[in-house]
Amino acid sequence: MFKQIPLGPIQTNAYVLYNSNKDAIIFDPGGDGSAFTEWLKAEQLKPIAILLTHAHFDHIGAVDEVKATFDCPVYLHHAEENWLGDPALNGSSRLAERALTTAQPADKLLTSDGPLTIGPFSFELLHTPGHSPGSISYYYKEEDIVFSGDALFQQSIGRTDLNGGNQKQLLESIHNKLLKLPENTIVASGHGPLTTIQAEMDHNPFLSGF
């Protein structure tokens, strides 16, 4: 079971994946930390880890509050190890009208594709750079869902004009990693509605002719 919850200044999708025992994995808690942690408590959920698809400011705004409240480790790709504490790298310094966003260093640095098991949850890690160097997609086969961050959206792809972005690399990541998943896989994107691999193969204009 999972819940999509838009959070933060630009309504970035956080996701809460949980089981019947209320164990939970939190993906990309982007902001509204107090309200989000209170919701988690009200639902009697027990977060056991925070998984970041990447370290842009709009995906990390509530990381410290969730971590402190539930004493759970933060996972991030090693290519963005220094981004959490650096507004220039995580992009928050580009927005003069907003406060700078930082978070404490990640507890676990991910280095390669492959399996990742946290408590009762088993994922397949897919390094999908292009939107950012350390972008990771987390495939959860048990529920046919991939948490893709800002790599792939409904009929769109992630922007590549930010630090370390590369459109060719992003398209290669999508084709070589995400589109290899079963066509019925739900794509849980960092912004906007859910979609599926099949829908994006059929209708995403950025992916045709690549």
LOFI-177540 format. One line per 3 residues: number of its first residue (from 1); their letters; for each residue x, y, z of C-alpha. Coordinates in pm, 1 decimal, padded with zeros to 6 digits. Example, Ala and Ser with C-alpha at 12.3 -4.5 7.8 and 13.67 -1.06 7.14 Angstrom:
BEGIN
1) as) 01230.0 -00450.0 00780.0  01367.0 -00106.0 00714.0
This chain:
BEGIN
1) mfk) 00000.0 00000.0 00000.0  00117.1 00350.9 -00069.1  -00000.6 00707.6 -00034.5
4) qip) 00093.2 01005.5 -00251.5  00116.2 01330.7 -00053.7  00217.8 01658.7 -00222.1
7) lgp) 00436.5 01862.7 00014.5  00641.3 02178.1 00024.6  00670.7 02499.9 -00174.5
10) iqt) 00602.0 02345.7 -00515.3  00391.5 02049.8 -00403.6  00650.0 01779.7 -00462.8
13) nay) 00505.9 01431.5 -00428.9  00616.4 01250.2 -00117.4  00520.3 00884.2 -00102.4
16) vly) 00454.6 00665.6 00197.4  00485.1 00292.4 00132.8  00353.2 00081.0 00418.5
19) nsn) 00240.5 -00268.5 00511.3  -00027.0 -00418.7 00734.8  00200.5 -00383.3 01037.5
22) kda) 00225.9 -00006.7 00972.4  00597.4 -00025.5 00891.5  00662.3 00255.0 00643.4
25) iif) 00918.0 00382.6 00395.6  00912.3 00756.2 00325.8  01015.0 00881.8 -00018.4
28) dpg) 01116.7 01244.8 -00073.5  00956.7 01436.8 00214.7  00976.3 01775.3 00047.8
31) gdg) 00836.2 02009.9 00310.4  00554.4 02084.5 00554.7  00744.1 01879.0 00809.2
34) saf) 00523.2 01939.3 01112.4  00197.9 01864.0 00931.5  00348.7 01559.0 00763.3
37) tew) 00487.3 01407.9 01082.5  00157.5 01469.4 01259.4  -00024.6 01290.0 00978.4
40) lka) 00213.5 00994.9 01006.1  00149.1 00977.7 01380.3  -00227.2 01002.9 01333.2
43) eql) -00213.2 00711.9 01088.7  -00002.8 00518.4 01343.0  00264.3 00459.5 01080.9
46) kpi) 00616.4 00363.1 01181.5  00873.0 00503.1 00935.6  01184.4 00287.6 00921.7
49) ail) 01373.6 00474.8 00647.6  01370.7 00784.4 00428.6  01465.2 00711.7 00067.2
52) lth) 01561.8 01008.0 -00149.0  01535.4 00987.2 -00525.6  01772.3 01284.9 -00539.1
55) ahf) 01873.6 01584.6 -00329.4  01704.5 01885.2 -00488.3  01561.7 02127.4 -00232.3
58) dhi) 01198.4 02049.9 -00308.3  01251.4 01682.8 -00220.0  01436.8 01729.0 00111.5
61) gav) 01262.7 02006.9 00305.5  01113.9 01779.0 00572.3  01395.0 01522.8 00588.4
64) dev) 01542.1 01640.6 00918.5  01205.3 01665.3 01093.3  01091.2 01320.3 00982.2
67) kat) 01429.0 01171.2 01073.1  01431.1 01333.1 01417.5  01070.9 01241.0 01493.2
70) fdc) 01098.2 00874.7 01398.6  01474.6 00812.0 01434.7  01505.1 00658.3 01088.0
73) pvy) 01804.1 00664.2 00851.6  01824.3 00861.8 00527.0  01936.9 00694.3 00203.1
76) lhh) 02086.7 00888.4 -00090.4  02307.2 00818.2 -00391.9  02672.7 00893.2 -00318.9
79) aee) 02699.9 01127.2 -00621.0  02494.3 01380.1 -00425.7  02652.9 01322.4 -00086.6
82) nwl) 02731.2 01692.3 -00042.2  02406.8 01832.0 -00181.3  02192.7 01808.8 00131.1
85) gdp) 02395.3 02071.9 00312.0  02475.4 02295.9 00015.4  02202.0 02530.6 -00116.9
88) aln) 02405.3 02597.9 -00430.6  02403.8 02228.7 -00518.3  02049.8 02144.3 -00408.7
91) gss) 01909.0 02442.7 -00596.1  01751.7 02640.2 -00314.6  01996.8 02928.0 -00361.6
94) rla) 01841.8 02991.5 -00705.4  01517.9 03105.2 -00542.7  01591.0 03435.8 -00374.4
97) era) 01237.0 03474.7 -00243.7  01253.6 03148.4 -00045.2  01462.7 03042.3 00250.7
100) ltt) 01766.3 02828.5 00180.1  01701.9 02457.7 00226.0  01948.2 02218.9 00389.8
103) aqp) 01941.3 01883.9 00563.6  02181.9 01679.5 00770.1  02409.5 01432.7 00586.4
106) adk) 02258.1 01106.3 00469.4  02314.9 00799.6 00686.6  02341.4 00551.0 00400.3
109) llt) 02505.8 00623.5 00065.3  02399.7 00409.8 -00228.2  02659.2 00330.6 -00491.3
112) sdg) 02522.3 00095.1 -00754.7  02222.6 -00075.5 -00905.7  02096.2 -00385.6 -00732.4
115) plt) 01881.1 -00506.0 -00445.4  01811.2 -00302.9 -00134.1  01626.5 -00457.3 00158.9
118) igp) 01505.4 -00244.0 00447.7  01305.1 -00432.9 00707.7  01023.2 -00612.7 00526.4
121) fsf) 01065.0 -00407.9 00206.0  01281.3 -00519.3 -00086.4  01361.7 -00282.0 -00372.9
124) ell) 01561.7 -00289.8 -00692.3  01779.7 00020.1 -00719.3  01803.5 00179.5 -01063.1
127) htp) 02053.6 00461.9 -01099.8  01875.6 00697.0 -01342.4  02092.3 01009.3 -01377.9
130) ghs) 02022.0 01296.1 -01611.7  01790.0 01515.4 -01409.6  02068.7 01512.4 -01151.6
133) pgs) 02384.4 01300.1 -01119.1  02257.0 01093.1 -00827.8  01898.3 01036.7 -00931.3
136) isy) 01774.6 00693.5 -00823.2  01453.3 00510.4 -00905.9  01332.1 00251.4 -00656.0
139) yyk) 01141.9 -00041.2 -00808.8  00912.2 -00223.2 -00568.7  00812.4 -00539.7 -00750.9
142) eed) 00567.6 -00652.9 -00483.9  00327.2 -00375.7 -00580.6  00444.2 -00318.2 -00940.5
145) ivf) 00553.9 00038.4 -00872.4  00865.4 00244.7 -00935.8  00934.9 00561.4 -00739.5
148) sgd) 01108.2 00755.8 -01016.0  01161.3 01098.9 -00862.5  01200.9 01359.4 -01135.4
151) alf) 01327.0 01126.7 -01407.4  00994.5 01042.5 -01571.6  00655.3 01210.3 -01553.5
154) qqs) 00319.9 01164.7 -01720.2  00394.2 01263.4 -02082.4  00708.1 01446.4 -01978.5
157) igr) 01060.5 01401.2 -01841.2  01269.0 01578.8 -01579.6  01428.5 01914.2 -01649.4
160) tdl) 01798.2 01903.5 -01728.9  01902.2 02268.3 -01691.7  01998.6 02238.0 -01325.5
163) ngg) 02336.0 02145.6 -01173.2  02466.1 01824.3 -01330.5  02167.4 01780.4 -01561.2
166) nqk) 02209.4 01612.8 -01899.5  01918.6 01541.8 -02134.6  02093.9 01272.9 -02338.1
169) qll) 02189.5 01092.8 -02018.9  01834.8 01122.8 -01884.4  01682.5 00976.7 -02200.2
172) esi) 01933.1 00690.6 -02185.4  01840.6 00629.1 -01821.1  01471.6 00617.8 -01903.7
175) hnk) 01511.8 00386.6 -02202.5  01775.7 00158.0 -02054.1  01635.7 00131.9 -01701.2
178) llk) 01275.1 00244.1 -01661.0  01128.8 00128.0 -01990.3  01276.4 -00217.6 -01927.6
181) lpe) 01034.5 -00261.8 -01635.8  00706.5 -00451.0 -01691.5  00460.5 -00237.2 -01887.0
184) nti) 00201.6 -00247.0 -01608.0  00445.8 -00086.7 -01361.9  00302.6 00221.9 -01191.7
187) vas) 00532.0 00523.8 -01219.6  00519.1 00731.0 -00899.4  00672.8 01059.2 -01015.1
190) ghg) 00806.0 01347.8 -00813.3  00541.9 01582.1 -00952.3  00199.3 01534.4 -01102.6
193) plt) -00021.0 01226.3 -01132.9  00068.4 00860.1 -01137.4  00123.6 00698.1 -01474.1
196) tiq) 00246.0 00362.0 -01606.9  00540.0 00244.3 -01811.0  00305.1 00138.6 -02090.4
199) aem) 00131.8 00477.0 -02099.9  00465.1 00656.7 -02129.9  00589.7 00419.4 -02397.6
202) dhn) 00274.1 00488.9 -02596.9  00215.0 00859.9 -02535.9  00521.6 01040.4 -02399.9
205) pfl) 00640.2 01276.2 -02678.5  00989.9 01302.1 -02531.5  01049.3 00931.1 -02574.5
208) sgf) 00948.0 00883.1 -02936.1  01224.8 00846.8 -03189.2  01504.1 00824.2 -02932.3
